[in-house]
Amino acid sequence: QVQLVESGGGLVQAGDSLRLSCAASGRTFSSYAMGWFRQAPGKERESVAAITGSGITTYYVDSVKGRFTISRDNAKNTVYLQMNSLKPEDTAVYYCARRRLGVGGSYFSRGSYDYWGQGTQVTVSS
Protein backbone atom coordinates (compact mmCIF):
# COMPACT_ATOMS: atom_id res chain seq x y z
CA GLN A 1 0.00 0.00 0.00
CA VAL A 2 1.36 3.39 -1.00
CA GLN A 3 1.01 6.29 1.38
CA LEU A 4 1.29 9.92 0.37
CA VAL A 5 1.50 12.56 3.09
CA GLU A 6 1.27 16.26 2.24
CA SER A 7 2.52 19.06 4.45
CA GLY A 8 3.32 22.76 4.26
CA GLY A 9 -0.10 24.32 3.86
CA GLY A 10 -1.23 27.33 5.84
CA LEU A 11 -2.76 30.77 5.89
CA VAL A 12 -0.87 33.44 3.97
CA GLN A 13 -1.53 36.83 2.42
CA ALA A 14 -1.79 37.53 -1.29
CA GLY A 15 1.66 37.77 -2.82
CA ASP A 16 3.25 35.44 -0.29
CA SER A 17 4.87 32.09 -0.97
CA LEU A 18 4.43 28.56 0.35
CA ARG A 19 6.18 25.28 -0.35
CA LEU A 20 4.17 22.10 -0.14
CA SER A 21 5.80 18.73 0.34
CA CYS A 22 4.49 15.24 -0.34
CA ALA A 23 6.34 12.30 1.17
CA ALA A 24 5.72 8.92 -0.42
CA SER A 25 6.24 5.43 0.92
CA GLY A 26 7.67 2.66 -1.22
CA ARG A 27 10.94 1.85 -2.90
CA THR A 28 10.06 2.61 -6.52
CA PHE A 29 9.19 6.28 -6.19
CA SER A 30 11.35 7.35 -9.12
CA SER A 31 9.38 5.09 -11.47
CA TYR A 32 6.22 7.12 -11.09
CA ALA A 33 5.12 10.48 -12.34
CA MET A 34 3.52 12.60 -9.64
CA GLY A 35 0.96 15.33 -9.69
CA TRP A 36 -0.47 18.09 -7.56
CA PHE A 37 -4.18 18.81 -7.61
CA ARG A 38 -6.38 21.21 -5.70
CA GLN A 39 -10.02 21.46 -4.73
CA ALA A 40 -11.73 24.65 -3.69
CA PRO A 41 -15.06 24.62 -1.82
CA GLY A 42 -17.92 23.80 -4.15
CA LYS A 43 -15.60 23.06 -7.06
CA GLU A 44 -14.24 19.95 -8.68
CA ARG A 45 -10.73 18.78 -8.00
CA GLU A 46 -8.42 20.21 -10.65
CA SER A 47 -4.90 19.56 -11.76
CA VAL A 48 -2.20 22.06 -10.90
CA ALA A 49 1.09 20.53 -12.00
CA ALA A 50 2.77 17.22 -12.77
CA ILE A 51 6.29 15.88 -13.05
CA THR A 52 7.74 12.78 -14.67
CA GLY A 53 9.54 10.12 -12.64
CA SER A 54 12.96 11.42 -13.58
CA GLY A 55 11.94 14.98 -12.83
CA ILE A 56 13.09 16.13 -16.25
CA THR A 57 9.68 17.10 -17.60
CA THR A 58 7.10 19.20 -15.83
CA TYR A 59 3.59 20.30 -16.71
CA TYR A 60 1.52 23.23 -15.42
CA VAL A 61 -1.99 24.45 -15.93
CA ASP A 62 -2.17 27.94 -17.34
CA SER A 63 -3.44 29.53 -14.13
CA VAL A 64 -0.23 28.70 -12.23
CA LYS A 65 2.43 28.95 -14.95
CA GLY A 66 5.23 31.28 -13.93
CA ARG A 67 4.12 31.22 -10.27
CA PHE A 68 4.28 27.55 -9.21
CA THR A 69 7.16 25.12 -9.57
CA ILE A 70 6.92 21.37 -9.14
CA SER A 71 10.06 19.41 -8.31
CA ARG A 72 11.06 16.13 -6.75
CA ASP A 73 13.86 14.55 -4.76
CA ASN A 74 13.84 10.85 -5.55
CA ALA A 75 16.43 10.12 -2.87
CA LYS A 76 13.93 11.43 -0.31
CA ASN A 77 10.79 10.04 -1.97
CA THR A 78 9.37 13.55 -1.92
CA VAL A 79 7.69 15.83 -4.40
CA TYR A 80 7.37 19.57 -3.84
CA LEU A 81 5.20 22.42 -5.01
CA GLN A 82 6.73 25.85 -4.62
CA MET A 83 3.97 28.43 -4.84
CA ASN A 84 4.91 32.08 -5.32
CA SER A 85 2.81 35.20 -5.83
CA LEU A 86 -0.17 33.48 -4.27
CA LYS A 87 -3.64 34.81 -5.03
CA PRO A 88 -6.92 34.42 -3.13
CA GLU A 89 -8.15 32.18 -5.96
CA ASP A 90 -5.39 29.71 -5.10
CA THR A 91 -7.23 28.93 -1.87
CA ALA A 92 -7.99 25.21 -1.83
CA VAL A 93 -7.08 21.87 -0.37
CA TYR A 94 -4.00 20.66 -2.21
CA TYR A 95 -3.46 16.97 -2.91
CA CYS A 96 -0.54 15.06 -4.28
CA ALA A 97 -1.12 11.93 -6.31
CA ARG A 98 0.85 9.15 -7.95
CA ARG A 99 0.27 8.49 -11.64
CA ARG A 100 -0.41 4.96 -12.82
CA LEU A 101 2.46 3.23 -14.59
CA GLY A 102 2.16 2.93 -18.34
CA VAL A 103 -0.93 5.10 -18.66
CA GLY A 104 -1.13 7.45 -21.60
CA GLY A 105 -2.94 10.68 -22.14
CA SER A 106 -2.86 13.95 -20.31
CA TYR A 107 -0.86 14.31 -17.12
CA PHE A 108 -3.72 16.55 -15.95
CA SER A 109 -6.28 13.75 -16.00
CA ARG A 110 -7.45 12.77 -12.51
CA GLY A 111 -8.25 9.26 -13.70
CA SER A 112 -4.62 8.57 -14.55
CA TYR A 113 -3.65 8.74 -10.85
CA ASP A 114 -4.20 5.85 -8.48
CA TYR A 115 -2.98 6.95 -5.04
CA TRP A 116 -3.82 10.21 -3.31
CA GLY A 117 -2.74 11.97 -0.17
CA GLN A 118 -5.12 13.35 2.44
CA GLY A 119 -4.59 16.95 1.38
CA THR A 120 -3.27 20.11 2.96
CA GLN A 121 -5.21 23.37 3.23
CA VAL A 122 -3.88 26.51 1.60
CA THR A 123 -5.71 29.73 2.36
CA VAL A 124 -4.70 33.01 0.74
CA SER A 125 -6.21 36.16 2.16
CA SER A 126 -6.56 39.37 0.15
N, C-alpha and C positions, 0 to 999 in steps of 0.2 A: 504494500500500500504506500503510495506516494503522499507525502505531506508537504504542503506549501504554507508558509507562515509569513504574512506581511507585517511590516512595522514602519514607523516613521511618519504616520499621519499626524494631524493636529489642526489647530486653529491659527490662521495667519491672516495678515492684512493683504489687500491687493498690492501687487508688485513684489511681494516677498517670494522666497524660495523654500522648497522642501525637497528632501530626498527620501524616497520610499525604498525599502529593501524587501526582498522576498527570498527567504531561505528555504531550500528544497532538500528533502531527504532522498536517499538513493545514491547509487554509485555510478549511474550513467547519465548524469545531469548534462554533460556536454553533448550528448546525442540528440537532445531535444531543443527545438525552438521554444521560446517562451514569449508570453504576451502580457501586457497590462490592459485591463479594461476598467471601466468606471460605470457607476449607476447612480444617477441623481434621483431624488424623490419623485415618484410618479412617472419616471421615464424608464425606457428599456436600457439594459446593459449595453454599453457601446465600447468598441475597441478604441484604444489610445495609441498603443505602440507595440511593436513586436521585434524580436531579434532572433537570428538563426543560432543554431547550436554553437557554431564557432565564434559567434559574435561579430563576424565580418559584415553582415548585411543587417540593416535596420529598416523599419517601416514606421511611418507616422501618419496619423490622420491629419487632415489639413488644419484643423482647429488648434493643434498643438505644435505644428512644425515651427522650428526656430525658437521654441520656448522649452520644450521637453526633450530629454535625452535618455534613451534606454541603453543600458550597458549590462555586462555580466562578468562575473569572476568565477570561472569554472573550477578553480582550485578551492573556492569557498562555497560552491553550490549555491550561489546567490545571484539574483538579477536585481538591478536597480532602476529606478526612474527618478532622474533629476528634473525637478519642475521649477522653472524660473518664470519671473514675470507673471505670477499667478493672478487669475481674474476670478471674480465672484462666480462666474459660470463654470469654473473648474470644480466647484463644490460638488462632492460626490463621495460614495464609498468606492475605493479603488481596490481592485482584485488582480492578483497575478494568476496565471494559468499556464499549464504545460500543453504544448501542441502535440497531437497524435503523431506517431512516427509514420512516415510514408504517405501522409495525406497531401493531396494537392489543393489547388485553389488559393483563395485569398487568405493571407495571414490575419486578416481582420475578421474572419468568420468565426463566430462563437462556437459553432458546431465542430470546428476542427481542433478544439481543445478538450482534453478529457479530465484533467485534474485542476481544481480551483482552490485558492486559499479562502480564508474566512473574511477577508477584506479589512481595510483600514480607512477610517473616516478622514477626509480632507475637507476643511471648511475655510473658505476665503471670504473675509468680510470686506465690505467696500469702504 
